[in-house]
Amino acid sequence: MFHLSNSCTLRGSRRQSVITKSVAHGAFVTEKGKDTINVKGFKVDKVIDTVDAGDGFAVGIIHAYLDGCSWTEAAVYANAIAIGSLQVQHAGDNEGLPTRSRLESYIEKYKQ
């Protein structure tokens, strides 16, 4: 089950996974029965426009998860697209959304 929230708990819940986004801290992935993992965001030198950053984050989560990634890997994609990354470095709502190859090379660059 997919649920994106700014704060919630899994205790006593039917939710199996929760992804919590935080501008300052990237994202937190909580899966029932596991420790919460902090997925760090990407450093951005200059934020130009935050319009659609949240939508970009959701697109990253959904796309990566449907592509077979774990929730943690999906949060890396989401962070790269949105919160501290590509989307906010462009003006407008869709201009910062990357192609798959651009996104993957961007993530690889920051892994090093």
C-alpha atoms as an extended CHARMM CRD file, in Angstrom:
* protein
*
       112  EXT
         1         1  MET       CA              0.0000000000        0.0000000000        0.0000000000  PROA      1               0.0000000000
         2         2  PHE       CA              1.3310000000        3.4520000000       -0.8950000000  PROA      2               0.0000000000
         3         3  HSD       CA              0.8880000000        6.3080000000        1.5050000000  PROA      3               0.0000000000
         4         4  LEU       CA              2.7070000000        9.6340000000        1.4730000000  PROA      4               0.0000000000
         5         5  SER       CA              2.3320000000       11.7270000000        4.5630000000  PROA      5               0.0000000000
         6         6  ASN       CA              4.0600000000       14.4750000000        6.4880000000  PROA      6               0.0000000000
         7         7  SER       CA              3.6250000000       12.5240000000        9.7110000000  PROA      7               0.0000000000
         8         8  CYS       CA              1.9000000000        9.3370000000       10.7140000000  PROA      8               0.0000000000
         9         9  THR       CA              2.4850000000        6.1190000000       12.5720000000  PROA      9               0.0000000000
        10        10  LEU       CA              2.2830000000        2.4850000000       11.5780000000  PROA      10              0.0000000000
        11        11  ARG       CA              1.3630000000        1.2950000000       15.0530000000  PROA      11              0.0000000000
        12        12  GLY       CA             -2.1380000000       -0.0980000000       15.0100000000  PROA      12              0.0000000000
        13        13  SER       CA             -2.4370000000        0.7020000000       11.3300000000  PROA      13              0.0000000000
        14        14  ARG       CA             -3.1080000000       -1.4150000000        8.2620000000  PROA      14              0.0000000000
        15        15  ARG       CA             -0.4740000000        0.5760000000        6.3600000000  PROA      15              0.0000000000
        16        16  GLN       CA              2.5770000000       -1.4700000000        5.4870000000  PROA      16              0.0000000000
        17        17  SER       CA              4.8330000000        1.3690000000        4.3160000000  PROA      17              0.0000000000
        18        18  VAL       CA              5.0070000000        5.1010000000        4.9110000000  PROA      18              0.0000000000
        19        19  ILE       CA              7.2880000000        7.5830000000        3.1950000000  PROA      19              0.0000000000
        20        20  THR       CA              7.6480000000       10.8960000000        4.9590000000  PROA      20              0.0000000000
        21        21  LYS       CA              9.2730000000       13.7640000000        3.0980000000  PROA      21              0.0000000000
        22        22  SER       CA             11.2740000000       16.4730000000        4.8060000000  PROA      22              0.0000000000
        23        23  VAL       CA             12.8900000000       19.3450000000        2.9440000000  PROA      23              0.0000000000
        24        24  ALA       CA             15.7340000000       19.5800000000        5.4410000000  PROA      24              0.0000000000
        25        25  HSD       CA             16.3370000000       15.8390000000        5.8550000000  PROA      25              0.0000000000
        26        26  GLY       CA             15.3720000000       14.1740000000        2.5650000000  PROA      26              0.0000000000
        27        27  ALA       CA             12.8750000000       11.4030000000        3.2030000000  PROA      27              0.0000000000
        28        28  PHE       CA             12.1480000000        8.7670000000        5.8090000000  PROA      28              0.0000000000
        29        29  VAL       CA             11.0280000000        5.2810000000        4.8130000000  PROA      29              0.0000000000
        30        30  THR       CA              9.1460000000        3.2870000000        7.4320000000  PROA      30              0.0000000000
        31        31  GLU       CA              8.0490000000       -0.2450000000        6.7250000000  PROA      31              0.0000000000
        32        32  LYS       CA              6.0310000000       -2.2400000000        9.2300000000  PROA      32              0.0000000000
        33        33  GLY       CA              8.3400000000       -4.3280000000       11.4000000000  PROA      33              0.0000000000
        34        34  LYS       CA             11.5280000000       -2.5320000000       10.2700000000  PROA      34              0.0000000000
        35        35  ASP       CA             13.5800000000        0.4250000000       11.4580000000  PROA      35              0.0000000000
        36        36  THR       CA             12.9280000000        3.7850000000        9.8160000000  PROA      36              0.0000000000
        37        37  ILE       CA             15.5660000000        4.6650000000        7.2290000000  PROA      37              0.0000000000
        38        38  ASN       CA             16.6200000000        8.2410000000        6.4710000000  PROA      38              0.0000000000
        39        39  VAL       CA             17.2580000000        8.6960000000        2.7450000000  PROA      39              0.0000000000
        40        40  LYS       CA             19.3700000000       11.8310000000        2.4790000000  PROA      40              0.0000000000
        41        41  GLY       CA             18.4530000000       14.5040000000       -0.0110000000  PROA      41              0.0000000000
        42        42  PHE       CA             20.6940000000       15.9270000000       -2.7180000000  PROA      42              0.0000000000
        43        43  LYS       CA             22.5750000000       19.1960000000       -2.3120000000  PROA      43              0.0000000000
        44        44  VAL       CA             21.2390000000       22.0530000000       -4.4010000000  PROA      44              0.0000000000
        45        45  ASP       CA             23.3340000000       25.1460000000       -5.0310000000  PROA      45              0.0000000000
        46        46  LYS       CA             20.4590000000       27.3740000000       -6.0810000000  PROA      46              0.0000000000
        47        47  VAL       CA             16.7320000000       26.8500000000       -5.6650000000  PROA      47              0.0000000000
        48        48  ILE       CA             14.8700000000       28.6190000000       -8.4690000000  PROA      48              0.0000000000
        49        49  ASP       CA             11.2670000000       27.4360000000       -8.0700000000  PROA      49              0.0000000000
        50        50  THR       CA              9.6150000000       24.9910000000       -5.6900000000  PROA      50              0.0000000000
        51        51  VAL       CA              6.4090000000       24.7080000000       -7.7480000000  PROA      51              0.0000000000
        52        52  ASP       CA              5.6200000000       21.0310000000       -8.3370000000  PROA      52              0.0000000000
        53        53  ALA       CA              8.4140000000       19.7510000000       -6.0710000000  PROA      53              0.0000000000
        54        54  GLY       CA              5.9010000000       17.6850000000       -4.0760000000  PROA      54              0.0000000000
        55        55  ASP       CA              4.3490000000       16.2920000000       -7.2370000000  PROA      55              0.0000000000
        56        56  GLY       CA              7.8260000000       15.4900000000       -8.5430000000  PROA      56              0.0000000000
        57        57  PHE       CA              8.5510000000       13.6330000000       -5.3070000000  PROA      57              0.0000000000
        58        58  ALA       CA              5.3630000000       11.5740000000       -5.6500000000  PROA      58              0.0000000000
        59        59  VAL       CA              6.1620000000       10.8340000000       -9.3170000000  PROA      59              0.0000000000
        60        60  GLY       CA              9.6230000000        9.6180000000       -8.3050000000  PROA      60              0.0000000000
        61        61  ILE       CA              8.2350000000        7.3170000000       -5.6060000000  PROA      61              0.0000000000
        62        62  ILE       CA              5.5210000000        5.8260000000       -7.7900000000  PROA      62              0.0000000000
        63        63  HSD       CA              7.6760000000        5.4640000000      -10.9120000000  PROA      63              0.0000000000
        64        64  ALA       CA             10.5680000000        3.7740000000       -9.1200000000  PROA      64              0.0000000000
        65        65  TYR       CA              8.3440000000        1.4690000000       -7.0840000000  PROA      65              0.0000000000
        66        66  LEU       CA              6.3740000000        0.3570000000      -10.1360000000  PROA      66              0.0000000000
        67        67  ASP       CA              9.7080000000       -0.1740000000      -11.8760000000  PROA      67              0.0000000000
        68        68  GLY       CA             10.6180000000       -2.7610000000       -9.2230000000  PROA      68              0.0000000000
        69        69  CYS       CA             12.6460000000       -0.6570000000       -6.7940000000  PROA      69              0.0000000000
        70        70  SER       CA             12.3620000000       -1.0130000000       -3.0400000000  PROA      70              0.0000000000
        71        71  TRP       CA             10.7090000000        1.8160000000       -1.1130000000  PROA      71              0.0000000000
        72        72  THR       CA             14.1690000000        3.0380000000       -0.0510000000  PROA      72              0.0000000000
        73        73  GLU       CA             15.4460000000        3.0740000000       -3.6480000000  PROA      73              0.0000000000
        74        74  ALA       CA             12.2300000000        4.8120000000       -4.6790000000  PROA      74              0.0000000000
        75        75  ALA       CA             12.8840000000        7.5170000000       -2.0850000000  PROA      75              0.0000000000
        76        76  VAL       CA             16.3250000000        8.1230000000       -3.6360000000  PROA      76              0.0000000000
        77        77  TYR       CA             14.6600000000        8.6740000000       -7.0150000000  PROA      77              0.0000000000
        78        78  ALA       CA             12.0740000000       10.9660000000       -5.4350000000  PROA      78              0.0000000000
        79        79  ASN       CA             14.7190000000       13.0270000000       -3.6740000000  PROA      79              0.0000000000
        80        80  ALA       CA             16.6990000000       13.3580000000       -6.9020000000  PROA      80              0.0000000000
        81        81  ILE       CA             13.6530000000       14.5510000000       -8.8180000000  PROA      81              0.0000000000
        82        82  ALA       CA             12.1380000000       16.8210000000       -6.2170000000  PROA      82              0.0000000000
        83        83  ILE       CA             13.0180000000       17.8240000000       -2.7080000000  PROA      83              0.0000000000
        84        84  GLY       CA             16.6590000000       18.7450000000       -2.8980000000  PROA      84              0.0000000000
        85        85  SER       CA             17.2680000000       18.4070000000       -6.5130000000  PROA      85              0.0000000000
        86        86  LEU       CA             16.3720000000       18.6130000000      -10.1870000000  PROA      86              0.0000000000
        87        87  GLN       CA             12.8310000000       19.9680000000      -10.0170000000  PROA      87              0.0000000000
        88        88  VAL       CA             13.6490000000       22.9620000000       -7.8150000000  PROA      88              0.0000000000
        89        89  GLN       CA             16.5390000000       24.0750000000      -10.0300000000  PROA      89              0.0000000000
        90        90  HSD       CA             14.1630000000       24.9950000000      -12.8700000000  PROA      90              0.0000000000
        91        91  ALA       CA             11.3580000000       27.5160000000      -13.2520000000  PROA      91              0.0000000000
        92        92  GLY       CA              7.8900000000       26.1000000000      -13.8310000000  PROA      92              0.0000000000
        93        93  ASP       CA              6.1450000000       22.9030000000      -12.9840000000  PROA      93              0.0000000000
        94        94  ASN       CA              7.4010000000       20.2980000000      -15.4790000000  PROA      94              0.0000000000
        95        95  GLU       CA             10.6000000000       21.7520000000      -16.8650000000  PROA      95              0.0000000000
        96        96  GLY       CA             12.7730000000       20.1360000000      -14.1810000000  PROA      96              0.0000000000
        97        97  LEU       CA             11.4010000000       16.6170000000      -14.5790000000  PROA      97              0.0000000000
        98        98  PRO       CA             14.2660000000       14.5200000000      -15.9940000000  PROA      98              0.0000000000
        99        99  THR       CA             14.4360000000       11.7110000000      -18.4920000000  PROA      99              0.0000000000
       100       100  ARG       CA             15.3460000000        8.3230000000      -17.0290000000  PROA      100             0.0000000000
       101       101  SER       CA             18.9290000000        8.5100000000      -18.3140000000  PROA      101             0.0000000000
       102       102  ARG       CA             19.4310000000       12.0310000000      -16.9320000000  PROA      102             0.0000000000
       103       103  LEU       CA             18.0290000000       10.9790000000      -13.5660000000  PROA      103             0.0000000000
       104       104  GLU       CA             20.2150000000        7.8730000000      -13.3460000000  PROA      104             0.0000000000
       105       105  SER       CA             23.3970000000        9.7580000000      -14.2630000000  PROA      105             0.0000000000
       106       106  TYR       CA             22.4850000000       12.4840000000      -11.7370000000  PROA      106             0.0000000000
       107       107  ILE       CA             22.0670000000        9.8980000000       -8.9750000000  PROA      107             0.0000000000
       108       108  GLU       CA             25.3350000000        8.1520000000       -9.9270000000  PROA      108             0.0000000000
       109       109  LYS       CA             27.1920000000       11.4780000000       -9.8110000000  PROA      109             0.0000000000
       110       110  TYR       CA             26.1070000000       12.0260000000       -6.2090000000  PROA      110             0.0000000000
       111       111  LYS       CA             26.8740000000        8.4730000000       -5.0750000000  PROA      111             0.0000000000
       112       112  GLN       CA             30.5890000000        9.0550000000       -5.6120000000  PROA      112             0.0000000000
